[in-house]
Amino acid sequence: MDLETSGLKHEEHRMIQIAAKVLGGTDDIFNAYVKPVGAEVSPFISELTGIQQAFLDEEGMQKGQSLCGGWAT
């Protein structure tokens, strides 16, 4: 499981990516990007993760949107 955030302070920053790999004999993975409501992705986080604010604005899920569509094989 991997979780990326817009920064390190939970009071100010938000989750921007959730990813998981099913263990065992399967290649199933889950990956979802989330628009960080009330926070922007800093240049440092963009450099570290490769996730840009513009991408999240365009492709990220809204807060509260179903995560069920993130599974892929």
C-alpha positions in Angstrom: 0.0 0.0 0.0 1.3 3.5 -0.8 -0.2 6.8 0.1 1.0 10.2 -1.3 0.1 13.5 0.2 0.4 17.2 -0.7 2.8 17.7 2.2 3.8 16.5 5.7 1.5 18.4 8.0 -1.8 16.7 8.5 -3.5 19.9 9.5 -2.6 21.6 6.2 -2.0 18.9 3.6 -4.2 16.4 1.9 -4.1 12.9 0.4 -3.3 13.0 -3.4 -2.8 9.4 -4.3 -3.8 5.9 -3.0 -2.2 2.8 -4.5 -2.2 -0.9 -3.5 -1.0 -4.2 -4.8 -2.7 -7.4 -4.1 -0.2 -10.0 -2.8 -0.1 -13.5 -4.1 -0.5 -14.9 -7.6 -2.3 -11.9 -9.1 -1.2 -8.7 -10.8 -4.2 -6.7 -9.5 -3.4 -3.2 -8.5 -5.4 -0.2 -7.2 -4.4 3.3 -8.1 -6.5 6.5 -7.5 -5.6 10.2 -7.6 -7.5 12.6 -5.4 -7.9 16.4 -5.8 -6.5 17.9 -2.6 -9.3 20.2 -1.4 -7.9 23.1 0.5 -4.3 22.3 -0.3 -2.0 22.7 -3.3 0.8 20.3 -4.3 4.1 22.0 -3.5 7.0 22.1 -5.9 8.9 19.8 -3.4 6.1 17.2 -3.4 5.8 17.4 -7.2 9.6 16.8 -7.5 9.4 13.9 -5.0 6.4 12.1 -6.4 6.1 13.3 -10.0 2.5 14.3 -9.3 1.6 17.8 -10.6 -1.2 20.0 -9.3 -2.5 20.5 -12.9 -2.8 16.7 -13.3 -4.8 16.4 -10.1 -7.1 19.3 -11.1 -7.8 17.6 -14.5 -7.8 13.8 -13.5 -8.2 13.6 -9.8 -11.3 12.4 -8.1 -13.4 14.7 -6.0 -13.3 14.2 -2.2 -15.9 11.6 -1.3 -16.1 10.1 -4.9 -16.2 6.3 -5.0 -12.7 4.6 -5.1 -14.1 1.4 -6.7 -13.0 2.4 -10.2 -9.3 2.4 -9.3 -8.8 -1.4 -9.7 -6.9 -2.6 -12.7 -5.2 -5.8 -13.9 
